[in-house]
Amino acid sequence: MMKSMRILVLGELNPDLILSDYQTFPTLGQEVLVNDLSLTLGSSSAICAVGLARLGNAVRFGAKVGRDQWGAYCVHVLEEAGIETAFIRQDADVKTGITVAVSSSSDRALITYLGAMASFRAADLDPCVMEDCGHLHISSFFLQESLRPDCLRLFAQAHARGMTTSLDPGFDPTQRWENGLLSALPEVDVFLPNEVELRGLGRSEDPVECLRRLQNGRTLVIAKMGKAGCLTLHDGAALRVPAFPVKVVDTTGAGDSFNAGFLHAWLRQRPLQEAMRFAAACGAISTRAMGGTGGQATLREAEELLCCVT
């Protein structure tokens, strides 16, 4: 499918401070206790990139961080994962963002300081960033305020080079679900919303109806439905793949690990249902450890889970 198997990921780059296993969920004016904490690589784009690398893909990352300890930490973690970081700009005029995740085995709430990601734009990228790449992935469309207007042009440039493209919208804090995403979608080959994002963009409580409304003749929409697995339209009919039963430790980044798994399989032209099952396995495996990257699947681990659960 691709001239090159190198995958270019453009997007936000920040750490996650995870406060896990709370006794009660925090409310204003009260203090609650958690049983553990950890500092890990965060951000949807970076978690997906590390997931792709762990599955054996060559990955290049483009982003902007501050010239500070958090930025240095993020770049170091990417390099440790074998990801090419030469196209990450370290800017002394901005601070690296951070997300505080209050997490349990069933769900999580996120508090994010955008920092550098809010000012990251296509003009910050080296013009050579797409060279020798076969696929472009962008995450967190709604959070990336400055990159958002450039997404349509970036996807079009990628297609002009013979690359394929994918997008994870992320949550829209305004819940308006606008800002040009639907205009950019015709240049996206694979669109990867979760259930909340699908309903917001599709303007319906029926996920299948939402999928139908997002059809444009090009984009393959794969909806991540949490415990209900994943969902798409195939030949006009709903195609569902169930989630894998695992003992969940932390759900942080599970959707991004799912994205990595699906792209890994799809780029190798595996059948659609098989690619969805592989993605679901990667998402499930990632929940067995703390943090978005702490337990991401290797190719062998994903294939073993697929063989164990028929």
Residue pairs with C-beta under 8 A, 6 or more apart in sequence:
1 134
1 164
1 266
1 267
1 268
1 269
2 134
2 135
2 163
2 164
2 267
3 134
3 162
3 163
4 132
4 133
4 134
5 57
5 58
5 134
5 267
6 57
6 58
6 59
6 60
6 132
6 133
6 134
6 135
7 49
7 52
7 57
7 58
7 59
7 60
7 133
7 134
7 135
7 136
7 137
7 263
7 267
8 59
8 60
8 61
8 62
8 129
8 130
8 133
8 135
8 136
8 137
8 158
8 163
9 45
9 46
9 48
9 49
9 52
9 59
9 60
9 61
9 62
9 136
9 137
9 138
9 139
10 45
10 61
10 62
10 63
10 125
10 129
10 136
10 137
10 138
10 147
10 154
11 43
11 44
11 45
11 46
11 62
11 63
11 117
11 120
11 138
11 139
11 140
11 144
11 147
12 43
12 44
12 45
12 46
12 63
12 97
12 114
12 117
12 120
12 139
12 140
12 143
12 144
13 43
13 45
13 46
13 61
13 63
13 64
13 65
13 71
13 74
13 75
13 78
13 88
13 96
13 116
13 117
14 42
14 43
14 46
14 65
14 70
14 74
14 96
14 97
14 98
14 99
14 112
14 115
14 116
14 117
15 39
15 40
15 41
15 42
15 70
15 73
15 74
15 96
15 98
15 99
16 39
16 40
16 41
16 42
16 43
16 98
16 99
16 100
16 101
16 252
16 291
16 292
17 37
17 38
17 39
17 98
17 99
17 100
17 101
18 37
18 38
18 39
18 40
18 101
18 103
18 250
18 252
18 290
18 291
19 34
19 36
19 37
19 100
19 101
19 102
19 103
20 34
20 35
20 36
20 37
20 38
20 103
20 104
20 250
20 290
21 34
21 35
21 36
21 103
21 104
21 105
22 32
22 33
22 34
22 35
22 102
22 103
22 104
23 32
23 33
23 34
23 35
24 32
25 32
25 102
25 109
26 32
26 102
34 102
36 290
38 290
38 291
38 294
39 73
40 252
40 290
40 291
40 292
40 293
40 294
41 47
41 50
41 73
41 74
41 77
41 78
41 291
41 292
41 293
42 98
42 99
42 101
42 252
42 253
42 292
43 74
43 97
43 99
43 117
43 139
43 140
44 139
44 140
44 168
44 170
44 253
44 255
44 256
45 61
45 63
45 137
45 138
45 139
45 140
46 61
46 63
46 74
46 77
46 78
47 253
47 256
47 257
47 292
47 293
47 296
48 137
48 139
48 168
48 256
48 257
48 259
48 260
48 263
49 59
49 61
49 78
49 81
49 83
49 137
49 260
50 77
50 78
50 81
50 83
50 260
50 292
50 293
50 296
51 256
51 257
51 259
51 260
51 261
51 282
51 286
51 293
51 296
51 297
52 59
52 260
52 263
52 264
53 59
53 81
53 82
53 83
54 81
54 260
54 296
54 297
54 298
55 260
55 261
55 264
55 282
55 297
55 298
55 299
55 302
56 264
56 298
56 299
57 264
58 84
59 82
59 83
59 84
60 83
60 84
60 86
60 87
60 129
60 133
61 78
61 83
61 84
61 85
61 87
61 88
62 87
62 88
62 125
62 126
62 129
63 87
63 88
63 89
63 116
63 117
63 120
64 88
64 89
64 90
64 91
64 94
64 116
64 117
64 119
64 120
64 124
65 71
65 74
65 75
65 88
65 89
65 90
65 91
65 94
65 96
65 116
66 90
66 91
66 92
66 94
66 95
66 96
66 115
66 116
67 90
67 91
67 92
68 95
68 96
70 95
70 96
70 97
70 98
71 90
71 96
71 116
72 90
74 96
75 85
75 88
75 90
77 293
78 85
78 88
79 85
81 293
87 125
87 126
87 129
89 124
89 125
91 116
91 124
94 115
94 116
94 119
95 113
95 115
95 116
96 115
96 116
97 112
97 113
97 114
97 115
97 116
97 117
97 118
98 112
98 113
98 115
99 110
99 111
99 112
99 113
100 110
100 111
100 112
101 108
101 109
101 110
101 111
101 252
102 108
102 109
102 110
102 111
103 109
103 250
103 251
103 252
105 248
105 249
105 250
105 251
106 248
106 251
107 251
108 250
108 251
108 252
112 143
114 143
114 145
117 140
117 143
117 144
118 143
118 144
118 145
118 146
119 145
119 146
120 144
120 146
120 147
121 146
121 147
121 150
122 147
122 150
122 153
122 154
130 136
130 157
130 158
130 161
130 163
133 158
133 161
133 163
134 162
134 163
134 164
134 267
135 158
135 163
135 164
135 165
135 166
135 263
135 267
136 154
136 155
136 158
136 163
136 164
136 165
136 166
137 165
137 166
137 167
137 168
137 259
137 263
138 144
138 147
138 151
138 154
138 155
138 166
138 167
138 168
139 167
139 168
139 170
139 256
139 259
140 168
140 169
140 170
141 148
141 151
141 167
141 168
141 169
141 170
141 179
141 181
141 184
142 148
142 169
142 170
142 171
142 172
142 173
142 174
142 179
142 181
143 170
143 171
143 173
148 179
148 180
149 180
151 167
151 180
151 184
152 180
152 183
152 184
152 187
155 165
155 167
155 184
155 187
155 188
156 187
158 164
158 165
159 165
159 187
164 189
164 190
164 267
165 187
165 188
165 189
165 190
166 188
166 189
166 190
166 191
166 192
166 259
166 263
167 184
167 185
167 188
167 190
167 191
167 192
168 192
168 193
168 255
168 256
168 259
169 181
169 191
169 192
169 193
169 197
169 201
170 197
171 196
171 197
172 179
172 197
172 200
175 200
177 197
177 200
177 201
177 203
181 201
182 201
185 191
185 214
185 216
185 219
186 216
186 217
186 218
186 219
188 218
188 219
189 218
189 219
189 220
190 219
190 220
190 222
190 262
190 263
190 266
191 214
191 219
191 220
191 221
191 222
192 222
192 224
192 255
192 258
192 259
192 262
193 201
193 221
193 223
193 224
194 223
194 224
194 225
194 226
194 255
195 207
195 223
195 224
195 225
195 226
195 228
198 207
198 210
198 211
198 214
198 221
198 223
199 205
199 207
199 210
201 210
201 214
202 209
202 210
202 211
202 213
202 214
203 210
203 213
204 210
204 213
207 223
207 225
207 231
208 231
208 233
208 238
210 223
211 221
211 223
211 231
211 232
211 233
211 238
212 233
214 221
215 221
215 233
220 232
220 266
220 272
221 232
221 233
222 230
222 231
222 232
222 262
222 276
222 279
223 230
223 231
223 232
224 230
224 255
224 258
224 283
225 231
226 243
227 243
228 240
228 242
228 243
229 240
229 241
229 242
229 243
229 280
230 240
230 241
230 243
230 258
230 276
230 279
230 280
231 238
231 239
231 240
231 241
232 238
232 239
232 272
232 276
233 239
234 272
234 273
239 272
239 273
239 276
241 273
241 276
241 277
241 280
242 280
243 280
243 283
243 284
244 280
244 281
244 284
244 305
244 309
245 284
245 309
246 284
246 285
246 287
246 288
247 288
248 287
248 288
249 287
249 288
249 289
249 290
249 295
250 287
250 289
250 290
250 291
250 294
251 287
252 290
252 291
252 292
253 286
253 291
253 292
253 293
253 296
254 283
254 284
254 286
254 287
255 283
256 292
257 282
257 283
257 285
257 286
257 292
257 296
257 297
258 279
258 280
258 282
258 283
258 286
259 279
260 282
260 296
261 278
261 279
261 280
261 281
261 282
261 283
261 297
261 302
262 275
262 276
262 278
262 279
262 282
264 278
264 282
264 299
265 274
265 275
265 278
265 279
266 275
270 278
277 306
278 302
278 306
281 297
281 302
281 305
281 306
282 296
282 297
282 302
284 305
285 295
285 296
285 297
285 301
285 302
285 305
286 292
286 295
286 296
286 297
287 295
288 295
289 295
297 305
